[in-house]
Amino acid sequence: MSGETIGFIGIGRMGLPMASRLVAAGYRLVAYDVQGQALSAITAKGAEKASSPADVASRAEIVLASLPMPDIVREVALGENGVGAGTRAKLFVDLSTTGPRMAKTVAAGLKERNITAIDAPVSGGIAGATKGTLALMVAGPAAECERLKPVLQNLGKYFYIGAEPGMGQMMKVINNLLSATATAATSEAIVLGVKAGLDPYLMIDVINSGSGRSAASEDKFPKSILPRSFDFGFALGLLSKDVNLCIAEAEALGVPMWIGNAVKQMWLYGLAQGGPDQDFTNLITHIEKWAGVTVGGKRR
């Protein structure tokens, strides 16, 4: 499929490296973003500039989107100048995290305009997007998803979750709840250890050699928390949103989430303390304030 025209909407922190990989793979890319600077970053790599989501959807049969919030996805897909108003698009692939209900809403709305919606949220962060090692959780009609596979495999590992709209989103919010839980719990545990006089670097070394390890201890703490750079590249407001989406689905399905609700409150606390744009690794700083300690800095 290399050489085919692909549309891409949302050239942000995740969108830029994903779109860049498609350009590098030989696809003709038509891109749109509300931020002119973001759009310039991808056109400088060879992509063509579009004037709106509808313009993208009038120039490409396959349109991918990587956007921050569910309401933005709905507007991009179904709004007056959205993908549904285009004249060429046949497949709309949402790489964002919107939750199952929004995925179903978008799929139903686009179906009326003869466009098939595929939810394909990703996990792996900016590093995974750059390296092409993301996990893609793909849901939609099997034949259409299979057609997309060569495109999506440029971005990472393809997992077909199921045929129903929203199944990929369900998988994603469950994954992000677990990620958020590990980060919150590890932050509390390390703050406790530091308060008791333990060295946080040694604690992480021990945890990563034992049964308490997680992506938080193996990746987030060494890279962004212990050095106190807090620059992992994902906004706390977005992670809190993802947790809220998961809890909402659990409530709708009647599944108890005792731990999940506690995690939700922890991230809402961090959100209230530092705002939505802070890096999510800053959560530990709000726990530190309660405990009266600082974690990390120079290694002893």
Buried (B, 14 or more C-beta within 10 A) or exposed (E): BEEEBBBBBBBBBBBBBBBBBBBEBEBBBBBBBBEEEBBEBBBEBEBBBBEBBBBBBBBBBBBBBBBBBBEBBBBBBBBEBBBBBBEBBBBBBBBBBBBBBBBBBBBEBBEEBEBBBBBBBBBBBBBBBBEBEBBBBBBBBEEBBEBBEEBBEBBBBBBBBBEBBBBBBBBBBBBBBBBBBBBBBBBBBBBBBBEEEEEBBEBBEBBBEEEBBBBBBBBBBBBBBBBBEBEBBBBBBBBBBBBBBBBBBBEEEEEEBEEBBEBBEBBEBBBEBBEBEBBBBBBBBBBBEEEEBBBBEEEE
